[in-house]
Amino acid sequence: MIARNGSPSLFTAYGPQTMREPLTADEVTTFVGRIDEWIERHPGTCIAVALSAGVALGWLIKRR
């Protein structure tokens, strides 16, 4: 798609696979709600991921 100034839009020039329009407020709210539901249903997994991330971060800091 060509914009009014004659230059192609980055979104349409490269296609939706590489660039995406920003999320709307409704999409963000839906996404956050889904994350919240997932955390409530899988608390053990969330704890394991948090501990793993903490260990990895600690290792990176110590290595530096």
PDB file of N, CA, C, O and CB in Angstrom:
ATOM      1  N   MET A   1       0.851  -1.181   0.000  1.00  0.00           N
ATOM      2  CA  MET A   1       0.000   0.000   0.000  1.00  0.00           C
ATOM      3  C   MET A   1       0.892   1.238   0.000  1.00  0.00           C
ATOM      4  O   MET A   1       1.870   1.309   0.744  1.00  0.00           O
ATOM      5  CB  MET A   1      -0.966   0.001   1.228  1.00  0.00           C
ATOM      6  N   ILE A   2       0.555   2.188  -0.821  1.00  0.00           N
ATOM      7  CA  ILE A   2       1.326   3.418  -0.919  1.00  0.00           C
ATOM      8  C   ILE A   2       0.636   4.503  -0.099  1.00  0.00           C
ATOM      9  O   ILE A   2      -0.567   4.729  -0.229  1.00  0.00           O
ATOM     10  CB  ILE A   2       1.487   3.858  -2.401  1.00  0.00           C
ATOM     11  N   ALA A   3       1.415   5.165   0.739  1.00  0.00           N
ATOM     12  CA  ALA A   3       0.869   6.243   1.557  1.00  0.00           C
ATOM     13  C   ALA A   3       0.623   7.473   0.694  1.00  0.00           C
ATOM     14  O   ALA A   3       1.017   7.511  -0.471  1.00  0.00           O
ATOM     15  CB  ALA A   3       1.819   6.583   2.724  1.00  0.00           C
ATOM     16  N   ARG A   4      -0.023   8.464   1.264  1.00  0.00           N
ATOM     17  CA  ARG A   4      -0.351   9.677   0.509  1.00  0.00           C
ATOM     18  C   ARG A   4       0.890  10.425   0.044  1.00  0.00           C
ATOM     19  O   ARG A   4       0.852  11.106  -0.981  1.00  0.00           O
ATOM     20  CB  ARG A   4      -1.208  10.597   1.351  1.00  0.00           C
ATOM     21  N   ASN A   5       1.996  10.307   0.788  1.00  0.00           N
ATOM     22  CA  ASN A   5       3.205  11.013   0.382  1.00  0.00           C
ATOM     23  C   ASN A   5       3.998  10.241  -0.669  1.00  0.00           C
ATOM     24  O   ASN A   5       5.058  10.698  -1.096  1.00  0.00           O
ATOM     25  CB  ASN A   5       4.079  11.280   1.591  1.00  0.00           C
ATOM     26  N   GLY A   6       3.506   9.087  -1.089  1.00  0.00           N
ATOM     27  CA  GLY A   6       4.143   8.338  -2.155  1.00  0.00           C
ATOM     28  C   GLY A   6       5.072   7.230  -1.683  1.00  0.00           C
ATOM     29  O   GLY A   6       5.537   6.432  -2.497  1.00  0.00           O
ATOM     30  N   SER A   7       5.351   7.164  -0.388  1.00  0.00           N
ATOM     31  CA  SER A   7       6.241   6.110   0.103  1.00  0.00           C
ATOM     32  C   SER A   7       5.406   4.947   0.638  1.00  0.00           C
ATOM     33  O   SER A   7       4.339   5.158   1.214  1.00  0.00           O
ATOM     34  CB  SER A   7       7.193   6.656   1.209  1.00  0.00           C
ATOM     35  N   PRO A   8       5.890   3.735   0.448  1.00  0.00           N
ATOM     36  CA  PRO A   8       5.121   2.593   0.940  1.00  0.00           C
ATOM     37  C   PRO A   8       5.141   2.517   2.461  1.00  0.00           C
ATOM     38  O   PRO A   8       6.123   2.885   3.105  1.00  0.00           O
ATOM     39  CB  PRO A   8       5.664   1.298   0.348  1.00  0.00           C
ATOM     40  N   SER A   9       4.064   2.043   3.008  1.00  0.00           N
ATOM     41  CA  SER A   9       3.975   1.835   4.449  1.00  0.00           C
ATOM     42  C   SER A   9       4.860   0.655   4.828  1.00  0.00           C
ATOM     43  O   SER A   9       4.881  -0.352   4.120  1.00  0.00           O
ATOM     44  CB  SER A   9       2.500   1.593   4.895  1.00  0.00           C
ATOM     45  N   LEU A  10       5.591   0.765   5.938  1.00  0.00           N
ATOM     46  CA  LEU A  10       6.444  -0.341   6.371  1.00  0.00           C
ATOM     47  C   LEU A  10       5.620  -1.579   6.683  1.00  0.00           C
ATOM     48  O   LEU A  10       6.040  -2.697   6.385  1.00  0.00           O
ATOM     49  CB  LEU A  10       7.262   0.064   7.596  1.00  0.00           C
ATOM     50  N   PHE A  11       4.451  -1.388   7.281  1.00  0.00           N
ATOM     51  CA  PHE A  11       3.616  -2.530   7.647  1.00  0.00           C
ATOM     52  C   PHE A  11       3.188  -3.315   6.416  1.00  0.00           C
ATOM     53  O   PHE A  11       3.276  -4.543   6.394  1.00  0.00           O
ATOM     54  CB  PHE A  11       2.386  -2.062   8.423  1.00  0.00           C
ATOM     55  N   THR A  12       2.726  -2.608   5.393  1.00  0.00           N
ATOM     56  CA  THR A  12       2.231  -3.309   4.209  1.00  0.00           C
ATOM     57  C   THR A  12       3.354  -3.709   3.267  1.00  0.00           C
ATOM     58  O   THR A  12       3.211  -4.672   2.512  1.00  0.00           O
ATOM     59  CB  THR A  12       1.235  -2.445   3.471  1.00  0.00           C
ATOM     60  N   ALA A  13       4.479  -2.980   3.297  1.00  0.00           N
ATOM     61  CA  ALA A  13       5.571  -3.305   2.386  1.00  0.00           C
ATOM     62  C   ALA A  13       6.206  -4.645   2.726  1.00  0.00           C
ATOM     63  O   ALA A  13       6.562  -5.409   1.828  1.00  0.00           O
ATOM     64  CB  ALA A  13       6.624  -2.210   2.417  1.00  0.00           C
ATOM     65  N   TYR A  14       6.349  -4.934   3.998  1.00  0.00           N
ATOM     66  CA  TYR A  14       7.011  -6.163   4.402  1.00  0.00           C
ATOM     67  C   TYR A  14       6.047  -7.247   4.839  1.00  0.00           C
ATOM     68  O   TYR A  14       6.466  -8.380   5.076  1.00  0.00           O
ATOM     69  CB  TYR A  14       7.966  -5.881   5.504  1.00  0.00           C
ATOM     70  N   GLY A  15       4.800  -6.938   4.949  1.00  0.00           N
ATOM     71  CA  GLY A  15       3.807  -7.932   5.306  1.00  0.00           C
ATOM     72  C   GLY A  15       3.662  -8.109   6.799  1.00  0.00           C
ATOM     73  O   GLY A  15       4.519  -7.674   7.567  1.00  0.00           O
ATOM     74  N   PRO A  16       2.590  -8.740   7.211  1.00  0.00           N
ATOM     75  CA  PRO A  16       2.307  -8.884   8.639  1.00  0.00           C
ATOM     76  C   PRO A  16       3.223  -9.881   9.350  1.00  0.00           C
ATOM     77  O   PRO A  16       3.207  -9.954  10.578  1.00  0.00           O
ATOM     78  CB  PRO A  16       0.881  -9.306   8.824  1.00  0.00           C
ATOM     79  N   GLN A  17       4.025 -10.653   8.601  1.00  0.00           N
ATOM     80  CA  GLN A  17       4.894 -11.629   9.260  1.00  0.00           C
ATOM     81  C   GLN A  17       6.048 -10.948   9.995  1.00  0.00           C
ATOM     82  O   GLN A  17       6.492 -11.445  11.029  1.00  0.00           O
ATOM     83  CB  GLN A  17       5.443 -12.622   8.235  1.00  0.00           C
ATOM     84  N   THR A  18       6.536  -9.828   9.484  1.00  0.00           N
ATOM     85  CA  THR A  18       7.701  -9.201  10.101  1.00  0.00           C
ATOM     86  C   THR A  18       7.343  -7.975  10.922  1.00  0.00           C
ATOM     87  O   THR A  18       8.056  -7.649  11.871  1.00  0.00           O
ATOM     88  CB  THR A  18       8.697  -8.822   9.045  1.00  0.00           C
ATOM     89  N   MET A  19       6.274  -7.295  10.587  1.00  0.00           N
ATOM     90  CA  MET A  19       5.889  -6.107  11.341  1.00  0.00           C
ATOM     91  C   MET A  19       4.411  -6.201  11.688  1.00  0.00           C
ATOM     92  O   MET A  19       3.612  -6.708  10.901  1.00  0.00           O
ATOM     93  CB  MET A  19       6.188  -4.811  10.537  1.00  0.00           C
ATOM     94  N   ARG A  20       4.060  -5.722  12.841  1.00  0.00           N
ATOM     95  CA  ARG A  20       2.674  -5.813  13.286  1.00  0.00           C
ATOM     96  C   ARG A  20       2.231  -4.459  13.800  1.00  0.00           C
ATOM     97  O   ARG A  20       3.009  -3.719  14.402  1.00  0.00           O
ATOM     98  CB  ARG A  20       2.505  -6.897  14.378  1.00  0.00           C
ATOM     99  N   GLU A  21       0.987  -4.152  13.558  1.00  0.00           N
ATOM    100  CA  GLU A  21       0.452  -2.908  14.096  1.00  0.00           C
ATOM    101  C   GLU A  21       0.397  -3.013  15.616  1.00  0.00           C
ATOM    102  O   GLU A  21       0.247  -4.113  16.148  1.00  0.00           O
ATOM    103  CB  GLU A  21      -0.956  -2.601  13.508  1.00  0.00           C
ATOM    104  N   PRO A  22       0.515  -1.897  16.323  1.00  0.00           N
ATOM    105  CA  PRO A  22       0.477  -1.942  17.794  1.00  0.00           C
ATOM    106  C   PRO A  22      -0.838  -2.529  18.310  1.00  0.00           C
ATOM    107  O   PRO A  22      -1.881  -2.416  17.666  1.00  0.00           O
ATOM    108  CB  PRO A  22       0.677  -0.534  18.371  1.00  0.00           C
ATOM    109  N   LEU A  23      -0.765  -3.152  19.472  1.00  0.00           N
ATOM    110  CA  LEU A  23      -1.959  -3.729  20.084  1.00  0.00           C
ATOM    111  C   LEU A  23      -2.904  -2.627  20.545  1.00  0.00           C
ATOM    112  O   LEU A  23      -2.472  -1.563  20.989  1.00  0.00           O
ATOM    113  CB  LEU A  23      -1.579  -4.636  21.266  1.00  0.00           C
ATOM    114  N   THR A  24      -4.184  -2.896  20.432  1.00  0.00           N
ATOM    115  CA  THR A  24      -5.175  -1.958  20.956  1.00  0.00           C
ATOM    116  C   THR A  24      -5.326  -2.204  22.454  1.00  0.00           C
ATOM    117  O   THR A  24      -4.849  -3.212  22.974  1.00  0.00           O
ATOM    118  CB  THR A  24      -6.549  -2.111  20.219  1.00  0.00           C
ATOM    119  N   ALA A  25      -5.984  -1.290  23.138  1.00  0.00           N
ATOM    120  CA  ALA A  25      -6.185  -1.436  24.583  1.00  0.00           C
ATOM    121  C   ALA A  25      -6.980  -2.702  24.902  1.00  0.00           C
ATOM    122  O   ALA A  25      -6.702  -3.376  25.893  1.00  0.00           O
ATOM    123  CB  ALA A  25      -6.907  -0.201  25.151  1.00  0.00           C
ATOM    124  N   ASP A  26      -7.966  -3.025  24.068  1.00  0.00           N
ATOM    125  CA  ASP A  26      -8.758  -4.237  24.298  1.00  0.00           C
ATOM    126  C   ASP A  26      -7.903  -5.499  24.163  1.00  0.00           C
ATOM    127  O   ASP A  26      -8.049  -6.438  24.945  1.00  0.00           O
ATOM    128  CB  ASP A  26      -9.936  -4.296  23.316  1.00  0.00           C
ATOM    129  N   GLU A  27      -7.016  -5.518  23.174  1.00  0.00           N
ATOM    130  CA  GLU A  27      -6.147  -6.679  22.985  1.00  0.00           C
ATOM    131  C   GLU A  27      -5.185  -6.846  24.161  1.00  0.00           C
ATOM    132  O   GLU A  27      -4.918  -7.967  24.594  1.00  0.00           O
ATOM    133  CB  GLU A  27      -5.359  -6.547  21.676  1.00  0.00           C
ATOM    134  N   VAL A  28      -4.670  -5.741  24.671  1.00  0.00           N
ATOM    135  CA  VAL A  28      -3.763  -5.805  25.819  1.00  0.00           C
ATOM    136  C   VAL A  28      -4.503  -6.334  27.040  1.00  0.00           C
ATOM    137  O   VAL A  28      -3.983  -7.179  27.768  1.00  0.00           O
ATOM    138  CB  VAL A  28      -3.157  -4.415  26.119  1.00  0.00           C
ATOM    139  N   THR A  29      -5.716  -5.837  27.263  1.00  0.00           N
ATOM    140  CA  THR A  29      -6.518  -6.287  28.403  1.00  0.00           C
ATOM    141  C   THR A  29      -6.806  -7.782  28.301  1.00  0.00           C
ATOM    142  O   THR A  29      -6.715  -8.498  29.298  1.00  0.00           O
ATOM    143  CB  THR A  29      -7.837  -5.497  28.482  1.00  0.00           C
ATOM    144  N   THR A  30      -7.150  -8.254  27.114  1.00  0.00           N
ATOM    145  CA  THR A  30      -7.420  -9.673  26.903  1.00  0.00           C
ATOM    146  C   THR A  30      -6.164 -10.502  27.161  1.00  0.00           C
ATOM    147  O   THR A  30      -6.226 -11.551  27.800  1.00  0.00           O
ATOM    148  CB  THR A  30      -7.938  -9.917  25.475  1.00  0.00           C
ATOM    149  N   PHE A  31      -5.030 -10.026  26.661  1.00  0.00           N
ATOM    150  CA  PHE A  31      -3.763 -10.741  26.835  1.00  0.00           C
ATOM    151  C   PHE A  31      -3.389 -10.839  28.314  1.00  0.00           C
ATOM    152  O   PHE A  31      -2.988 -11.903  28.785  1.00  0.00           O
ATOM    153  CB  PHE A  31      -2.640 -10.040  26.052  1.00  0.00           C
ATOM    154  N   VAL A  32      -3.519  -9.739  29.037  1.00  0.00           N
ATOM    155  CA  VAL A  32      -3.199  -9.729  30.470  1.00  0.00           C
ATOM    156  C   VAL A  32      -4.151 -10.650  31.228  1.00  0.00           C
ATOM    157  O   VAL A  32      -3.739 -11.351  32.151  1.00  0.00           O
ATOM    158  CB  VAL A  32      -3.276  -8.291  31.039  1.00  0.00           C
ATOM    159  N   GLY A  33      -5.422 -10.647  30.837  1.00  0.00           N
ATOM    160  CA  GLY A  33      -6.394 -11.536  31.475  1.00  0.00           C
ATOM    161  C   GLY A  33      -6.050 -12.999  31.268  1.00  0.00           C
ATOM    162  O   GLY A  33      -6.202 -13.812  32.179  1.00  0.00           O
ATOM    163  N   ARG A  34      -5.587 -13.334  30.076  1.00  0.00           N
ATOM    164  CA  ARG A  34      -5.205 -14.722  29.802  1.00  0.00           C
ATOM    165  C   ARG A  34      -3.982 -15.125  30.615  1.00  0.00           C
ATOM    166  O   ARG A  34      -3.908 -16.248  31.115  1.00  0.00           O
ATOM    167  CB  ARG A  34      -4.927 -14.916  28.307  1.00  0.00           C
ATOM    168  N   ILE A  35      -3.029 -14.217  30.747  1.00  0.00           N
ATOM    169  CA  ILE A  35      -1.849 -14.507  31.565  1.00  0.00           C
ATOM    170  C   ILE A  35      -2.268 -14.737  33.012  1.00  0.00           C
ATOM    171  O   ILE A  35      -1.799 -15.671  33.662  1.00  0.00           O
ATOM    172  CB  ILE A  35      -0.817 -13.353  31.475  1.00  0.00           C
ATOM    173  N   ASP A  36      -3.150 -13.883  33.508  1.00  0.00           N
ATOM    174  CA  ASP A  36      -3.625 -14.002  34.890  1.00  0.00           C
ATOM    175  C   ASP A  36      -4.308 -15.351  35.119  1.00  0.00           C
ATOM    176  O   ASP A  36      -4.070 -16.007  36.133  1.00  0.00           O
ATOM    177  CB  ASP A  36      -4.596 -12.853  35.226  1.00  0.00           C
ATOM    178  N   GLU A  37      -5.155 -15.761  34.179  1.00  0.00           N
ATOM    179  CA  GLU A  37      -5.828 -17.062  34.287  1.00  0.00           C
ATOM    180  C   GLU A  37      -4.814 -18.200  34.291  1.00  0.00           C
ATOM    181  O   GLU A  37      -4.928 -19.140  35.077  1.00  0.00           O
ATOM    182  CB  GLU A  37      -6.827 -17.252  33.133  1.00  0.00           C
ATOM    183  N   TRP A  38      -3.827 -18.110  33.413  1.00  0.00           N
ATOM    184  CA  TRP A  38      -2.831 -19.172  33.310  1.00  0.00           C
ATOM    185  C   TRP A  38      -2.042 -19.286  34.607  1.00  0.00           C
ATOM    186  O   TRP A  38      -1.754 -20.393  35.062  1.00  0.00           O
ATOM    187  CB  TRP A  38      -1.883 -18.914  32.128  1.00  0.00           C
ATOM    188  N   ILE A  39      -1.690 -18.155  35.207  1.00  0.00           N
ATOM    189  CA  ILE A  39      -0.944 -18.166  36.471  1.00  0.00           C
ATOM    190  C   ILE A  39      -1.777 -18.814  37.577  1.00  0.00           C
ATOM    191  O   ILE A  39      -1.249 -19.572  38.390  1.00  0.00           O
ATOM    192  CB  ILE A  39      -0.541 -16.728  36.879  1.00  0.00           C
ATOM    193  N   GLU A  40      -3.078 -18.516  37.607  1.00  0.00           N
ATOM    194  CA  GLU A  40      -3.949 -19.116  38.623  1.00  0.00           C
ATOM    195  C   GLU A  40      -4.078 -20.625  38.446  1.00  0.00           C
ATOM    196  O   GLU A  40      -4.186 -21.359  39.429  1.00  0.00           O
ATOM    197  CB  GLU A  40      -5.330 -18.475  38.574  1.00  0.00           C
ATOM    198  N   ARG A  41      -4.066 -21.089  37.206  1.00  0.00           N
ATOM    199  CA  ARG A  41      -4.233 -22.523  36.940  1.00  0.00           C
ATOM    200  C   ARG A  41      -2.935 -23.311  37.091  1.00  0.00           C
ATOM    201  O   ARG A  41      -2.978 -24.515  37.344  1.00  0.00           O
ATOM    202  CB  ARG A  41      -4.781 -22.725  35.547  1.00  0.00           C
ATOM    203  N   HIS A  42      -1.785 -22.659  36.941  1.00  0.00           N
ATOM    204  CA  HIS A  42      -0.497 -23.359  36.954  1.00  0.00           C
ATOM    205  C   HIS A  42       0.494 -22.688  37.909  1.00  0.00           C
ATOM    206  O   HIS A  42       1.549 -22.233  37.469  1.00  0.00           O
ATOM    207  CB  HIS A  42       0.092 -23.409  35.537  1.00  0.00           C
ATOM    208  N   PRO A  43       0.179 -22.620  39.194  1.00  0.00           N
ATOM    209  CA  PRO A  43       1.091 -21.927  40.118  1.00  0.00           C
ATOM    210  C   PRO A  43       2.443 -22.622  40.271  1.00  0.00           C
ATOM    211  O   PRO A  43       3.466 -21.956  40.429  1.00  0.00           O
ATOM    212  CB  PRO A  43       0.441 -21.804  41.477  1.00  0.00           C
ATOM    213  N   GLY A  44       2.455 -23.943  40.226  1.00  0.00           N
ATOM    214  CA  GLY A  44       3.722 -24.672  40.360  1.00  0.00           C
ATOM    215  C   GLY A  44       4.681 -24.377  39.228  1.00  0.00           C
ATOM    216  O   GLY A  44       5.882 -24.212  39.440  1.00  0.00           O
ATOM    217  N   THR A  45       4.138 -24.312  38.018  1.00  0.00           N
ATOM    218  CA  THR A  45       4.973 -24.002  36.861  1.00  0.00           C
ATOM    219  C   THR A  45       5.536 -22.595  36.973  1.00  0.00           C
ATOM    220  O   THR A  45       6.700 -22.360  36.647  1.00  0.00           O
ATOM    221  CB  THR A  45       4.173 -24.153  35.560  1.00  0.00           C
ATOM    222  N   CYS A  46       4.719 -21.663  37.430  1.00  0.00           N
ATOM    223  CA  CYS A  46       5.174 -20.276  37.576  1.00  0.00           C
ATOM    224  C   CYS A  46       6.301 -20.173  38.598  1.00  0.00           C
ATOM    225  O   CYS A  46       7.264 -19.433  38.396  1.00  0.00           O
ATOM    226  CB  CYS A  46       4.007 -19.368  37.991  1.00  0.00           C
ATOM    227  N   ILE A  47       6.179 -20.916  39.691  1.00  0.00           N
ATOM    228  CA  ILE A  47       7.236 -20.908  40.709  1.00  0.00           C
ATOM    229  C   ILE A  47       8.521 -21.499  40.133  1.00  0.00           C
ATOM    230  O   ILE A  47       9.607 -20.966  40.359  1.00  0.00           O
ATOM    231  CB  ILE A  47       6.794 -21.701  41.968  1.00  0.00           C
ATOM    232  N   ALA A  48       8.399 -22.588  39.396  1.00  0.00           N
ATOM    233  CA  ALA A  48       9.578 -23.218  38.797  1.00  0.00           C
ATOM    234  C   ALA A  48      10.262 -22.287  37.798  1.00  0.00           C
ATOM    235  O   ALA A  48      11.489 -22.196  37.769  1.00  0.00           O
ATOM    236  CB  ALA A  48       9.186 -24.528  38.106  1.00  0.00           C
ATOM    237  N   VAL A  49       9.477 -21.605  36.990  1.00  0.00           N
ATOM    238  CA  VAL A  49      10.042 -20.667  36.013  1.00  0.00           C
ATOM    239  C   VAL A  49      10.725 -19.510  36.721  1.00  0.00           C
ATOM    240  O   VAL A  49      11.813 -19.094  36.323  1.00  0.00           O
ATOM    241  CB  VAL A  49       8.947 -20.138  35.068  1.00  0.00           C
ATOM    242  N   ALA A  50      10.096 -18.985  37.770  1.00  0.00           N
ATOM    243  CA  ALA A  50      10.688 -17.870  38.516  1.00  0.00           C
ATOM    244  C   ALA A  50      12.006 -18.291  39.168  1.00  0.00           C
ATOM    245  O   ALA A  50      12.981 -17.542  39.131  1.00  0.00           O
ATOM    246  CB  ALA A  50       9.705 -17.356  39.589  1.00  0.00           C
ATOM    247  N   LEU A  51      12.039 -19.485  39.764  1.00  0.00           N
ATOM    248  CA  LEU A  51      13.277 -19.971  40.375  1.00  0.00           C
ATOM    249  C   LEU A  51      14.367 -20.189  39.329  1.00  0.00           C
ATOM    250  O   LEU A  51      15.525 -19.838  39.553  1.00  0.00           O
ATOM    251  CB  LEU A  51      13.017 -21.271  41.136  1.00  0.00           C
ATOM    252  N   SER A  52      14.001 -20.763  38.200  1.00  0.00           N
ATOM    253  CA  SER A  52      14.975 -20.987  37.132  1.00  0.00           C
ATOM    254  C   SER A  52      15.531 -19.671  36.607  1.00  0.00           C
ATOM    255  O   SER A  52      16.731 -19.546  36.363  1.00  0.00           O
ATOM    256  CB  SER A  52      14.340 -21.777  35.989  1.00  0.00           C
ATOM    257  N   ALA A  53      14.654 -18.697  36.436  1.00  0.00           N
ATOM    258  CA  ALA A  53      15.100 -17.381  35.962  1.00  0.00           C
ATOM    259  C   ALA A  53      16.023 -16.730  36.984  1.00  0.00           C
ATOM    260  O   ALA A  53      17.016 -16.103  36.615  1.00  0.00           O
ATOM    261  CB  ALA A  53      13.889 -16.465  35.679  1.00  0.00           C
ATOM    262  N   GLY A  54      15.702 -16.876  38.265  1.00  0.00           N
ATOM    263  CA  GLY A  54      16.554 -16.317  39.313  1.00  0.00           C
ATOM    264  C   GLY A  54      17.924 -16.962  39.340  1.00  0.00           C
ATOM    265  O   GLY A  54      18.934 -16.274  39.492  1.00  0.00           O
ATOM    266  N   VAL A  55      17.968 -18.283  39.193  1.00  0.00           N
ATOM    267  CA  VAL A  55      19.249 -18.991  39.167  1.00  0.00           C
ATOM    268  C   VAL A  55      20.064 -18.560  37.950  1.00  0.00           C
ATOM    269  O   VAL A  55      21.265 -18.312  38.061  1.00  0.00           O
ATOM    270  CB  VAL A  55      19.028 -20.521  39.152  1.00  0.00           C
ATOM    271  N   ALA A  56      19.414 -18.471  36.793  1.00  0.00           N
ATOM    272  CA  ALA A  56      20.124 -18.063  35.579  1.00  0.00           C
ATOM    273  C   ALA A  56      20.652 -16.638  35.705  1.00  0.00           C
ATOM    274  O   ALA A  56      21.785 -16.355  35.318  1.00  0.00           O
ATOM    275  CB  ALA A  56      19.204 -18.175  34.358  1.00  0.00           C
ATOM    276  N   LEU A  57      19.837 -15.752  36.242  1.00  0.00           N
ATOM    277  CA  LEU A  57      20.271 -14.364  36.419  1.00  0.00           C
ATOM    278  C   LEU A  57      21.429 -14.284  37.410  1.00  0.00           C
ATOM    279  O   LEU A  57      22.395 -13.556  37.181  1.00  0.00           O
ATOM    280  CB  LEU A  57      19.097 -13.488  36.901  1.00  0.00           C
ATOM    281  N   GLY A  58      21.336 -15.026  38.503  1.00  0.00           N
ATOM    282  CA  GLY A  58      22.424 -15.053  39.474  1.00  0.00           C
ATOM    283  C   GLY A  58      23.711 -15.579  38.870  1.00  0.00           C
ATOM    284  O   GLY A  58      24.791 -15.056  39.145  1.00  0.00           O
ATOM    285  N   TRP A  59      23.600 -16.613  38.046  1.00  0.00           N
ATOM    286  CA  TRP A  59      24.774 -17.173  37.387  1.00  0.00           C
ATOM    287  C   TRP A  59      25.400 -16.155  36.440  1.00  0.00           C
ATOM    288  O   TRP A  59      26.622 -16.018  36.386  1.00  0.00           O
ATOM    289  CB  TRP A  59      24.401 -18.449  36.623  1.00  0.00           C
ATOM    290  N   LEU A  60      24.551 -15.439  35.690  1.00  0.00           N
ATOM    291  CA  LEU A  60      25.074 -14.426  34.768  1.00  0.00           C
ATOM    292  C   LEU A  60      25.768 -13.294  35.515  1.00  0.00           C
ATOM    293  O   LEU A  60      26.819 -12.818  35.088  1.00  0.00           O
ATOM    294  CB  LEU A  60      23.947 -13.861  33.903  1.00  0.00           C
ATOM    295  N   ILE A  61      25.184 -12.864  36.628  1.00  0.00           N
ATOM    296  CA  ILE A  61      25.783 -11.780  37.408  1.00  0.00           C
ATOM    297  C   ILE A  61      27.114 -12.242  38.011  1.00  0.00           C
ATOM    298  O   ILE A  61      28.098 -11.504  37.988  1.00  0.00           O
ATOM    299  CB  ILE A  61      24.813 -11.308  38.528  1.00  0.00           C
ATOM    300  N   LYS A  62      27.140 -13.461  38.546  1.00  0.00           N
ATOM    301  CA  LYS A  62      28.364 -13.993  39.147  1.00  0.00           C
ATOM    302  C   LYS A  62      29.457 -14.155  38.090  1.00  0.00           C
ATOM    303  O   LYS A  62      30.631 -13.901  38.360  1.00  0.00           O
ATOM    304  CB  LYS A  62      28.084 -15.344  39.837  1.00  0.00           C
ATOM    305  N   ARG A  63      29.072 -14.570  36.910  1.00  0.00           N
ATOM    306  CA  ARG A  63      30.022 -14.808  35.821  1.00  0.00           C
ATOM    307  C   ARG A  63      30.667 -13.516  35.352  1.00  0.00           C
ATOM    308  O   ARG A  63      31.808 -13.516  34.890  1.00  0.00           O
ATOM    309  CB  ARG A  63      29.329 -15.492  34.653  1.00  0.00           C
ATOM    310  N   ARG A  64      29.947 -12.436  35.467  1.00  0.00           N
ATOM    311  CA  ARG A  64      30.442 -11.140  35.002  1.00  0.00           C
ATOM    312  C   ARG A  64      31.566 -10.729  35.890  1.00  0.00           C
ATOM    313  O   ARG A  64      32.149  -9.662  35.694  1.00  0.00           O
ATOM    314  CB  ARG A  64      29.335 -10.066  34.987  1.00  0.00           C
TER     315      ARG A  64
END
